[in-house]
Amino acid sequence: MPRINSVHWKEFERFLLAVGCTFKREKGDHRVYWKEGVKRPIVLPRDTALPVFIILNNLKVLGITREEYLAYLKK
């Protein structure tokens, strides 16, 4: 299984917007996104590099596999 590495929050934000998420609000250093059909919002901290566990949790909420995410990063 391919390994997911930490990425800059702006790169993950581009991914969220590409898969149809919309920016809802920002509070402190956290940005909140929403997508129709998901049960809860996607929360993205504005740290320089996102830890892998945050990326994996957000992918699980979105219902996106590792392979789909890694294929997007290769583009």
Phi, psi and omega in degrees: 000132179297151182266137176265130178253162177293146180229163176294146184298329180292326177292319178291327176297318177300321177297314180300316180293326180291330181269006173103010177282152177239144178286128180258307185197172178221135177221119184066235179252023178243136176250138184244130180240157181223149175218138178301136176093355177261154186278336182215163181288160176262119183255129184235111176287145181269054171276167181295314179236131179280132175295155183299322183296328177290319178298313181296319178297318180291325176295322179295318179298319181283343183076031181252136181279164176301317183297319178296319179294314180294327177295323177296318182295331180288340181293000000 
